[in-house]
């Protein structure tokens, strides 16, 4: 049976990490390993993660979520690699459904599922979150909603560590440009918890990197060089 390594980047996540890991530990089919990669946190998050049984804990200086995900990929030992952002939650069937889907479609390099977008209690709606999507279920190309075969990172490379807020978008752009086969799971398997402190809330960085994203996409379209 295919095995899954689950990678959780951690940065200033003391508010969320225990619940995120709990959602991983409560899966119908447990991950072969849960790897928490602390990216230079200065809050209580690392101490919380270290004390949770069943977690492999890694740490690095603050270099951004791409570097944390890449460190997890290097440490992972399973056939499949999944991700969970620290402020998201996996529903109990998530890893089982990803594994079943990729086992049934050996040609697919990646599976992607739906997420439910919800506003955390007590939070105001951030400017970057579209209000009409709150409370809806959407097929989402986000790290928490995908599960990849290990070899896809050998073919495409890992996440671009130069990008601090949009490395996932850039990796998905390269994946979709190949194009490589993937499988859609039309089930909601992730709860995305919207709050003002999320990485998406760094509007200056996001705006600057989206310009770079558009520049790379234009070059790829013009030259055929995808990365």
Protein Blocks (a to p, Z undefined) as FASTA:
>chain_A
ZZdddddddehilmmmmmmmmmmmmpfbdcfbdcdddehiabfklmmmmmpghiacdddd
debjklmmmmmmmmpmbfbdcdddfkbccdfklmmmmmmmmmmmmmbgbdcdddddddde
hiacdfklcfklgopacddddfklgccdfklmmmnopadfkbmklmmmmmmmmmmmmpcc
dddddbdfbdcdddfkbmklmmmlmmmmmmmmmmmmmmmmmnopaZZ
